[in-house]
Amino acid sequence: MVHAHADEDVPDIPVVCPDCDTRTKVPIPEVENAVARQNEQLHDGEAVAAVDVNGRSVIVG
């Protein structure tokens, strides 16, 4: 999935949360906020949700 941002195509980045057993794709400009929001709202600020890079979780922020 690709979202259009400011007349250019911006790729989506996979975000995973092993505790919630969820996986989604988020446009690059929204990744940091999406991961932070997930962790704040559902994990008391603990870095649980992360970007998935080649099957490995990478903490953002």
mmCIF file of the N, C-alpha and C atoms, coordinates in Angstrom:
data_MODEL
# 
_entry.id   MODEL 
# 
loop_
_atom_site.group_PDB 
_atom_site.id 
_atom_site.type_symbol 
_atom_site.label_atom_id 
_atom_site.label_alt_id 
_atom_site.label_comp_id 
_atom_site.label_asym_id 
_atom_site.label_entity_id 
_atom_site.label_seq_id 
_atom_site.pdbx_PDB_ins_code 
_atom_site.Cartn_x 
_atom_site.Cartn_y 
_atom_site.Cartn_z 
_atom_site.occupancy 
_atom_site.B_iso_or_equiv 
_atom_site.pdbx_formal_charge 
_atom_site.auth_seq_id 
_atom_site.auth_comp_id 
_atom_site.auth_asym_id 
_atom_site.auth_atom_id 
_atom_site.pdbx_PDB_model_num 
ATOM 1   N N  . MET A 1 1  ? 0.842  -1.173 0.000  1.00 0.00 ? 1  MET A N  1 
ATOM 2   C CA . MET A 1 1  ? 0.000  0.000  0.000  1.00 0.00 ? 1  MET A CA 1 
ATOM 3   C C  . MET A 1 1  ? 0.888  1.237  0.000  1.00 0.00 ? 1  MET A C  1 
ATOM 4   N N  . VAL A 1 2  ? 0.547  2.219  -0.803 1.00 0.00 ? 2  VAL A N  1 
ATOM 5   C CA . VAL A 1 2  ? 1.296  3.467  -0.866 1.00 0.00 ? 2  VAL A CA 1 
ATOM 6   C C  . VAL A 1 2  ? 0.314  4.613  -0.747 1.00 0.00 ? 2  VAL A C  1 
ATOM 7   N N  . HIS A 1 3  ? 0.617  5.570  0.123  1.00 0.00 ? 3  HIS A N  1 
ATOM 8   C CA . HIS A 1 3  ? -0.214 6.756  0.305  1.00 0.00 ? 3  HIS A CA 1 
ATOM 9   C C  . HIS A 1 3  ? 0.429  7.922  -0.419 1.00 0.00 ? 3  HIS A C  1 
ATOM 10  N N  . ALA A 1 4  ? -0.384 8.796  -0.992 1.00 0.00 ? 4  ALA A N  1 
ATOM 11  C CA . ALA A 1 4  ? 0.154  9.993  -1.648 1.00 0.00 ? 4  ALA A CA 1 
ATOM 12  C C  . ALA A 1 4  ? 0.296  11.106 -0.620 1.00 0.00 ? 4  ALA A C  1 
ATOM 13  N N  . HIS A 1 5  ? 1.452  11.705 -0.552 1.00 0.00 ? 5  HIS A N  1 
ATOM 14  C CA . HIS A 1 5  ? 1.732  12.816 0.355  1.00 0.00 ? 5  HIS A CA 1 
ATOM 15  C C  . HIS A 1 5  ? 2.414  13.903 -0.443 1.00 0.00 ? 5  HIS A C  1 
ATOM 16  N N  . ALA A 1 6  ? 1.830  15.079 -0.459 1.00 0.00 ? 6  ALA A N  1 
ATOM 17  C CA . ALA A 1 6  ? 2.438  16.242 -1.118 1.00 0.00 ? 6  ALA A CA 1 
ATOM 18  C C  . ALA A 1 6  ? 2.893  15.908 -2.540 1.00 0.00 ? 6  ALA A C  1 
ATOM 19  N N  . ASP A 1 7  ? 1.967  15.317 -3.303 1.00 0.00 ? 7  ASP A N  1 
ATOM 20  C CA . ASP A 1 7  ? 2.225  15.014 -4.714 1.00 0.00 ? 7  ASP A CA 1 
ATOM 21  C C  . ASP A 1 7  ? 3.367  14.032 -4.954 1.00 0.00 ? 7  ASP A C  1 
ATOM 22  N N  . GLU A 1 8  ? 3.713  13.241 -3.981 1.00 0.00 ? 8  GLU A N  1 
ATOM 23  C CA . GLU A 1 8  ? 4.735  12.215 -4.194 1.00 0.00 ? 8  GLU A CA 1 
ATOM 24  C C  . GLU A 1 8  ? 4.292  10.938 -3.498 1.00 0.00 ? 8  GLU A C  1 
ATOM 25  N N  . ASP A 1 9  ? 4.746  9.827  -3.982 1.00 0.00 ? 9  ASP A N  1 
ATOM 26  C CA . ASP A 1 9  ? 4.411  8.551  -3.354 1.00 0.00 ? 9  ASP A CA 1 
ATOM 27  C C  . ASP A 1 9  ? 5.348  8.303  -2.181 1.00 0.00 ? 9  ASP A C  1 
ATOM 28  N N  . VAL A 1 10 ? 4.747  7.991  -1.053 1.00 0.00 ? 10 VAL A N  1 
ATOM 29  C CA . VAL A 1 10 ? 5.510  7.720  0.158  1.00 0.00 ? 10 VAL A CA 1 
ATOM 30  C C  . VAL A 1 10 ? 5.222  6.275  0.553  1.00 0.00 ? 10 VAL A C  1 
ATOM 31  N N  . PRO A 1 11 ? 6.235  5.439  0.634  1.00 0.00 ? 11 PRO A N  1 
ATOM 32  C CA . PRO A 1 11 ? 5.987  4.038  0.976  1.00 0.00 ? 11 PRO A CA 1 
ATOM 33  C C  . PRO A 1 11 ? 5.527  3.868  2.420  1.00 0.00 ? 11 PRO A C  1 
ATOM 34  N N  . ASP A 1 12 ? 4.793  2.793  2.637  1.00 0.00 ? 12 ASP A N  1 
ATOM 35  C CA . ASP A 1 12 ? 4.362  2.430  3.980  1.00 0.00 ? 12 ASP A CA 1 
ATOM 36  C C  . ASP A 1 12 ? 5.430  1.557  4.625  1.00 0.00 ? 12 ASP A C  1 
ATOM 37  N N  . ILE A 1 13 ? 5.535  1.672  5.931  1.00 0.00 ? 13 ILE A N  1 
ATOM 38  C CA . ILE A 1 13 ? 6.514  0.928  6.720  1.00 0.00 ? 13 ILE A CA 1 
ATOM 39  C C  . ILE A 1 13 ? 5.751  -0.030 7.636  1.00 0.00 ? 13 ILE A C  1 
ATOM 40  N N  . PRO A 1 14 ? 6.136  -1.307 7.710  1.00 0.00 ? 14 PRO A N  1 
ATOM 41  C CA . PRO A 1 14 ? 5.446  -2.234 8.601  1.00 0.00 ? 14 PRO A CA 1 
ATOM 42  C C  . PRO A 1 14 ? 5.763  -1.938 10.069 1.00 0.00 ? 14 PRO A C  1 
ATOM 43  N N  . VAL A 1 15 ? 4.703  -1.921 10.874 1.00 0.00 ? 15 VAL A N  1 
ATOM 44  C CA . VAL A 1 15 ? 4.830  -1.720 12.318 1.00 0.00 ? 15 VAL A CA 1 
ATOM 45  C C  . VAL A 1 15 ? 4.200  -2.935 12.990 1.00 0.00 ? 15 VAL A C  1 
ATOM 46  N N  . VAL A 1 16 ? 4.919  -3.518 13.940 1.00 0.00 ? 16 VAL A N  1 
ATOM 47  C CA . VAL A 1 16 ? 4.439  -4.713 14.628 1.00 0.00 ? 16 VAL A CA 1 
ATOM 48  C C  . VAL A 1 16 ? 4.373  -4.477 16.131 1.00 0.00 ? 16 VAL A C  1 
ATOM 49  N N  . CYS A 1 17 ? 3.432  -5.180 16.762 1.00 0.00 ? 17 CYS A N  1 
ATOM 50  C CA . CYS A 1 17 ? 3.334  -5.158 18.220 1.00 0.00 ? 17 CYS A CA 1 
ATOM 51  C C  . CYS A 1 17 ? 3.142  -6.603 18.676 1.00 0.00 ? 17 CYS A C  1 
ATOM 52  N N  . PRO A 1 18 ? 4.210  -7.230 19.156 1.00 0.00 ? 18 PRO A N  1 
ATOM 53  C CA . PRO A 1 18 ? 4.111  -8.633 19.551 1.00 0.00 ? 18 PRO A CA 1 
ATOM 54  C C  . PRO A 1 18 ? 3.156  -8.866 20.725 1.00 0.00 ? 18 PRO A C  1 
ATOM 55  N N  . ASP A 1 19 ? 3.048  -7.908 21.642 1.00 0.00 ? 19 ASP A N  1 
ATOM 56  C CA . ASP A 1 19 ? 2.147  -8.078 22.782 1.00 0.00 ? 19 ASP A CA 1 
ATOM 57  C C  . ASP A 1 19 ? 0.684  -8.068 22.354 1.00 0.00 ? 19 ASP A C  1 
ATOM 58  N N  . CYS A 1 20 ? 0.342  -7.241 21.367 1.00 0.00 ? 20 CYS A N  1 
ATOM 59  C CA . CYS A 1 20 ? -1.039 -7.144 20.873 1.00 0.00 ? 20 CYS A CA 1 
ATOM 60  C C  . CYS A 1 20 ? -1.288 -8.099 19.713 1.00 0.00 ? 20 CYS A C  1 
ATOM 61  N N  . ASP A 1 21 ? -0.230 -8.722 19.221 1.00 0.00 ? 21 ASP A N  1 
ATOM 62  C CA . ASP A 1 21 ? -0.293 -9.603 18.055 1.00 0.00 ? 21 ASP A CA 1 
ATOM 63  C C  . ASP A 1 21 ? -0.890 -8.873 16.854 1.00 0.00 ? 21 ASP A C  1 
ATOM 64  N N  . THR A 1 22 ? -0.392 -7.640 16.614 1.00 0.00 ? 22 THR A N  1 
ATOM 65  C CA . THR A 1 22 ? -0.872 -6.837 15.493 1.00 0.00 ? 22 THR A CA 1 
ATOM 66  C C  . THR A 1 22 ? 0.275  -6.468 14.566 1.00 0.00 ? 22 THR A C  1 
ATOM 67  N N  . ARG A 1 23 ? -0.100 -6.225 13.314 1.00 0.00 ? 23 ARG A N  1 
ATOM 68  C CA . ARG A 1 23 ? 0.846  -5.782 12.291 1.00 0.00 ? 23 ARG A CA 1 
ATOM 69  C C  . ARG A 1 23 ? 0.076  -4.842 11.380 1.00 0.00 ? 23 ARG A C  1 
ATOM 70  N N  . THR A 1 24 ? 0.657  -3.691 11.083 1.00 0.00 ? 24 THR A N  1 
ATOM 71  C CA . THR A 1 24 ? 0.025  -2.726 10.195 1.00 0.00 ? 24 THR A CA 1 
ATOM 72  C C  . THR A 1 24 ? 1.101  -2.047 9.373  1.00 0.00 ? 24 THR A C  1 
ATOM 73  N N  . LYS A 1 25 ? 0.689  -1.288 8.377  1.00 0.00 ? 25 LYS A N  1 
ATOM 74  C CA . LYS A 1 25 ? 1.629  -0.493 7.589  1.00 0.00 ? 25 LYS A CA 1 
ATOM 75  C C  . LYS A 1 25 ? 1.248  0.966  7.733  1.00 0.00 ? 25 LYS A C  1 
ATOM 76  N N  . VAL A 1 26 ? 2.260  1.810  7.935  1.00 0.00 ? 26 VAL A N  1 
ATOM 77  C CA . VAL A 1 26 ? 2.063  3.230  8.205  1.00 0.00 ? 26 VAL A CA 1 
ATOM 78  C C  . VAL A 1 26 ? 2.956  4.029  7.264  1.00 0.00 ? 26 VAL A C  1 
ATOM 79  N N  . PRO A 1 27 ? 2.450  5.135  6.686  1.00 0.00 ? 27 PRO A N  1 
ATOM 80  C CA . PRO A 1 27 ? 3.303  5.977  5.843  1.00 0.00 ? 27 PRO A CA 1 
ATOM 81  C C  . PRO A 1 27 ? 4.506  6.491  6.635  1.00 0.00 ? 27 PRO A C  1 
ATOM 82  N N  . ILE A 1 28 ? 5.646  6.574  5.978  1.00 0.00 ? 28 ILE A N  1 
ATOM 83  C CA . ILE A 1 28 ? 6.889  6.988  6.642  1.00 0.00 ? 28 ILE A CA 1 
ATOM 84  C C  . ILE A 1 28 ? 6.717  8.216  7.538  1.00 0.00 ? 28 ILE A C  1 
ATOM 85  N N  . PRO A 1 29 ? 6.060  9.294  7.085  1.00 0.00 ? 29 PRO A N  1 
ATOM 86  C CA . PRO A 1 29 ? 5.968  10.480 7.946  1.00 0.00 ? 29 PRO A CA 1 
ATOM 87  C C  . PRO A 1 29 ? 5.189  10.245 9.242  1.00 0.00 ? 29 PRO A C  1 
ATOM 88  N N  . GLU A 1 30 ? 4.398  9.169  9.307  1.00 0.00 ? 30 GLU A N  1 
ATOM 89  C CA . GLU A 1 30 ? 3.558  8.907  10.477 1.00 0.00 ? 30 GLU A CA 1 
ATOM 90  C C  . GLU A 1 30 ? 4.108  7.824  11.397 1.00 0.00 ? 30 GLU A C  1 
ATOM 91  N N  . VAL A 1 31 ? 5.208  7.195  11.018 1.00 0.00 ? 31 VAL A N  1 
ATOM 92  C CA . VAL A 1 31 ? 5.713  6.034  11.760 1.00 0.00 ? 31 VAL A CA 1 
ATOM 93  C C  . VAL A 1 31 ? 6.033  6.363  13.211 1.00 0.00 ? 31 VAL A C  1 
ATOM 94  N N  . GLU A 1 32 ? 6.826  7.375  13.446 1.00 0.00 ? 32 GLU A N  1 
ATOM 95  C CA . GLU A 1 32 ? 7.244  7.677  14.819 1.00 0.00 ? 32 GLU A CA 1 
ATOM 96  C C  . GLU A 1 32 ? 6.045  7.947  15.721 1.00 0.00 ? 32 GLU A C  1 
ATOM 97  N N  . ASN A 1 33 ? 5.090  8.753  15.250 1.00 0.00 ? 33 ASN A N  1 
ATOM 98  C CA . ASN A 1 33 ? 3.903  9.057  16.058 1.00 0.00 ? 33 ASN A CA 1 
ATOM 99  C C  . ASN A 1 33 ? 3.026  7.829  16.263 1.00 0.00 ? 33 ASN A C  1 
ATOM 100 N N  . ALA A 1 34 ? 2.880  7.000  15.236 1.00 0.00 ? 34 ALA A N  1 
ATOM 101 C CA . ALA A 1 34 ? 2.044  5.805  15.355 1.00 0.00 ? 34 ALA A CA 1 
ATOM 102 C C  . ALA A 1 34 ? 2.613  4.829  16.380 1.00 0.00 ? 34 ALA A C  1 
ATOM 103 N N  . VAL A 1 35 ? 3.907  4.609  16.333 1.00 0.00 ? 35 VAL A N  1 
ATOM 104 C CA . VAL A 1 35 ? 4.549  3.700  17.285 1.00 0.00 ? 35 VAL A CA 1 
ATOM 105 C C  . VAL A 1 35 ? 4.466  4.275  18.700 1.00 0.00 ? 35 VAL A C  1 
ATOM 106 N N  . ALA A 1 36 ? 4.751  5.553  18.847 1.00 0.00 ? 36 ALA A N  1 
ATOM 107 C CA . ALA A 1 36 ? 4.688  6.195  20.168 1.00 0.00 ? 36 ALA A CA 1 
ATOM 108 C C  . ALA A 1 36 ? 3.274  6.140  20.734 1.00 0.00 ? 36 ALA A C  1 
ATOM 109 N N  . ARG A 1 37 ? 2.274  6.398  19.892 1.00 0.00 ? 37 ARG A N  1 
ATOM 110 C CA . ARG A 1 37 ? 0.877  6.371  20.334 1.00 0.00 ? 37 ARG A CA 1 
ATOM 111 C C  . ARG A 1 37 ? 0.489  4.965  20.797 1.00 0.00 ? 37 ARG A C  1 
ATOM 112 N N  . GLN A 1 38 ? 0.843  3.957  20.032 1.00 0.00 ? 38 GLN A N  1 
ATOM 113 C CA . GLN A 1 38 ? 0.549  2.567  20.408 1.00 0.00 ? 38 GLN A CA 1 
ATOM 114 C C  . GLN A 1 38 ? 1.179  2.245  21.762 1.00 0.00 ? 38 GLN A C  1 
ATOM 115 N N  . ASN A 1 39 ? 2.441  2.587  21.926 1.00 0.00 ? 39 ASN A N  1 
ATOM 116 C CA . ASN A 1 39 ? 3.140  2.274  23.166 1.00 0.00 ? 39 ASN A CA 1 
ATOM 117 C C  . ASN A 1 39 ? 2.595  3.064  24.346 1.00 0.00 ? 39 ASN A C  1 
ATOM 118 N N  . GLU A 1 40 ? 2.260  4.328  24.148 1.00 0.00 ? 40 GLU A N  1 
ATOM 119 C CA . GLU A 1 40 ? 1.706  5.145  25.236 1.00 0.00 ? 40 GLU A CA 1 
ATOM 120 C C  . GLU A 1 40 ? 0.322  4.650  25.646 1.00 0.00 ? 40 GLU A C  1 
ATOM 121 N N  . GLN A 1 41 ? -0.546 4.413  24.680 1.00 0.00 ? 41 GLN A N  1 
ATOM 122 C CA . GLN A 1 41 ? -1.936 4.066  24.972 1.00 0.00 ? 41 GLN A CA 1 
ATOM 123 C C  . GLN A 1 41 ? -2.107 2.641  25.481 1.00 0.00 ? 41 GLN A C  1 
ATOM 124 N N  . LEU A 1 42 ? -1.298 1.730  24.984 1.00 0.00 ? 42 LEU A N  1 
ATOM 125 C CA . LEU A 1 42 ? -1.526 0.323  25.304 1.00 0.00 ? 42 LEU A CA 1 
ATOM 126 C C  . LEU A 1 42 ? -0.452 -0.334 26.158 1.00 0.00 ? 42 LEU A C  1 
ATOM 127 N N  . HIS A 1 43 ? 0.703  0.316  26.290 1.00 0.00 ? 43 HIS A N  1 
ATOM 128 C CA . HIS A 1 43 ? 1.812  -0.339 26.987 1.00 0.00 ? 43 HIS A CA 1 
ATOM 129 C C  . HIS A 1 43 ? 2.486  0.566  28.015 1.00 0.00 ? 43 HIS A C  1 
ATOM 130 N N  . ASP A 1 44 ? 1.753  1.555  28.514 1.00 0.00 ? 44 ASP A N  1 
ATOM 131 C CA . ASP A 1 44 ? 2.265  2.469  29.545 1.00 0.00 ? 44 ASP A CA 1 
ATOM 132 C C  . ASP A 1 44 ? 3.614  3.076  29.179 1.00 0.00 ? 44 ASP A C  1 
ATOM 133 N N  . GLY A 1 45 ? 3.814  3.350  27.887 1.00 0.00 ? 45 GLY A N  1 
ATOM 134 C CA . GLY A 1 45 ? 5.041  4.000  27.435 1.00 0.00 ? 45 GLY A CA 1 
ATOM 135 C C  . GLY A 1 45 ? 6.202  3.060  27.177 1.00 0.00 ? 45 GLY A C  1 
ATOM 136 N N  . GLU A 1 46 ? 6.045  1.784  27.524 1.00 0.00 ? 46 GLU A N  1 
ATOM 137 C CA . GLU A 1 46 ? 7.120  0.816  27.272 1.00 0.00 ? 46 GLU A CA 1 
ATOM 138 C C  . GLU A 1 46 ? 7.257  0.584  25.764 1.00 0.00 ? 46 GLU A C  1 
ATOM 139 N N  . ALA A 1 47 ? 8.477  0.481  25.278 1.00 0.00 ? 47 ALA A N  1 
ATOM 140 C CA . ALA A 1 47 ? 8.733  0.301  23.848 1.00 0.00 ? 47 ALA A CA 1 
ATOM 141 C C  . ALA A 1 47 ? 8.436  -1.140 23.441 1.00 0.00 ? 47 ALA A C  1 
ATOM 142 N N  . VAL A 1 48 ? 7.179  -1.399 23.088 1.00 0.00 ? 48 VAL A N  1 
ATOM 143 C CA . VAL A 1 48 ? 6.755  -2.735 22.675 1.00 0.00 ? 48 VAL A CA 1 
ATOM 144 C C  . VAL A 1 48 ? 6.522  -2.762 21.167 1.00 0.00 ? 48 VAL A C  1 
ATOM 145 N N  . ALA A 1 49 ? 5.675  -1.857 20.666 1.00 0.00 ? 49 ALA A N  1 
ATOM 146 C CA . ALA A 1 49 ? 5.454  -1.753 19.220 1.00 0.00 ? 49 ALA A CA 1 
ATOM 147 C C  . ALA A 1 49 ? 6.723  -1.203 18.579 1.00 0.00 ? 49 ALA A C  1 
ATOM 148 N N  . ALA A 1 50 ? 7.014  -1.673 17.373 1.00 0.00 ? 50 ALA A N  1 
ATOM 149 C CA . ALA A 1 50 ? 8.252  -1.270 16.710 1.00 0.00 ? 50 ALA A CA 1 
ATOM 150 C C  . ALA A 1 50 ? 8.102  -1.418 15.201 1.00 0.00 ? 50 ALA A C  1 
ATOM 151 N N  . VAL A 1 51 ? 9.047  -0.853 14.480 1.00 0.00 ? 51 VAL A N  1 
ATOM 152 C CA . VAL A 1 51 ? 9.112  -1.015 13.031 1.00 0.00 ? 51 VAL A CA 1 
ATOM 153 C C  . VAL A 1 51 ? 9.682  -2.396 12.735 1.00 0.00 ? 51 VAL A C  1 
ATOM 154 N N  . ASP A 1 52 ? 9.093  -3.073 11.754 1.00 0.00 ? 52 ASP A N  1 
ATOM 155 C CA . ASP A 1 52 ? 9.573  -4.391 11.341 1.00 0.00 ? 52 ASP A CA 1 
ATOM 156 C C  . ASP A 1 52 ? 10.514 -4.217 10.154 1.00 0.00 ? 52 ASP A C  1 
ATOM 157 N N  . VAL A 1 53 ? 11.784 -4.528 10.356 1.00 0.00 ? 53 VAL A N  1 
ATOM 158 C CA . VAL A 1 53 ? 12.787 -4.440 9.292  1.00 0.00 ? 53 VAL A CA 1 
ATOM 159 C C  . VAL A 1 53 ? 13.303 -5.849 9.036  1.00 0.00 ? 53 VAL A C  1 
ATOM 160 N N  . ASN A 1 54 ? 12.899 -6.401 7.913  1.00 0.00 ? 54 ASN A N  1 
ATOM 161 C CA . ASN A 1 54 ? 13.325 -7.756 7.539  1.00 0.00 ? 54 ASN A CA 1 
ATOM 162 C C  . ASN A 1 54 ? 13.062 -8.775 8.642  1.00 0.00 ? 54 ASN A C  1 
ATOM 163 N N  . GLY A 1 55 ? 11.874 -8.689 9.255  1.00 0.00 ? 55 GLY A N  1 
ATOM 164 C CA . GLY A 1 55 ? 11.499 -9.648 10.283 1.00 0.00 ? 55 GLY A CA 1 
ATOM 165 C C  . GLY A 1 55 ? 12.054 -9.365 11.660 1.00 0.00 ? 55 GLY A C  1 
ATOM 166 N N  . ARG A 1 56 ? 12.728 -8.233 11.831 1.00 0.00 ? 56 ARG A N  1 
ATOM 167 C CA . ARG A 1 56 ? 13.283 -7.869 13.138 1.00 0.00 ? 56 ARG A CA 1 
ATOM 168 C C  . ARG A 1 56 ? 12.660 -6.562 13.594 1.00 0.00 ? 56 ARG A C  1 
ATOM 169 N N  . SER A 1 57 ? 12.271 -6.491 14.851 1.00 0.00 ? 57 SER A N  1 
ATOM 170 C CA . SER A 1 57 ? 11.684 -5.272 15.404 1.00 0.00 ? 57 SER A CA 1 
ATOM 171 C C  . SER A 1 57 ? 12.765 -4.247 15.679 1.00 0.00 ? 57 SER A C  1 
ATOM 172 N N  . VAL A 1 58 ? 12.520 -3.027 15.243 1.00 0.00 ? 58 VAL A N  1 
ATOM 173 C CA . VAL A 1 58 ? 13.448 -1.922 15.466 1.00 0.00 ? 58 VAL A CA 1 
ATOM 174 C C  . VAL A 1 58 ? 12.682 -0.826 16.187 1.00 0.00 ? 58 VAL A C  1 
ATOM 175 N N  . ILE A 1 59 ? 13.147 -0.448 17.372 1.00 0.00 ? 59 ILE A N  1 
ATOM 176 C CA . ILE A 1 59 ? 12.491 0.582  18.171 1.00 0.00 ? 59 ILE A CA 1 
ATOM 177 C C  . ILE A 1 59 ? 12.670 1.937  17.500 1.00 0.00 ? 59 ILE A C  1 
ATOM 178 N N  . VAL A 1 60 ? 11.585 2.710  17.467 1.00 0.00 ? 60 VAL A N  1 
ATOM 179 C CA . VAL A 1 60 ? 11.588 4.032  16.838 1.00 0.00 ? 60 VAL A CA 1 
ATOM 180 C C  . VAL A 1 60 ? 11.439 5.085  17.919 1.00 0.00 ? 60 VAL A C  1 
ATOM 181 N N  . GLY A 1 61 ? 12.178 6.179  17.780 1.00 0.00 ? 61 GLY A N  1 
ATOM 182 C CA . GLY A 1 61 ? 11.987 7.319  18.675 1.00 0.00 ? 61 GLY A CA 1 
ATOM 183 C C  . GLY A 1 61 ? 12.937 7.401  19.800 1.00 0.00 ? 61 GLY A C  1 
# 
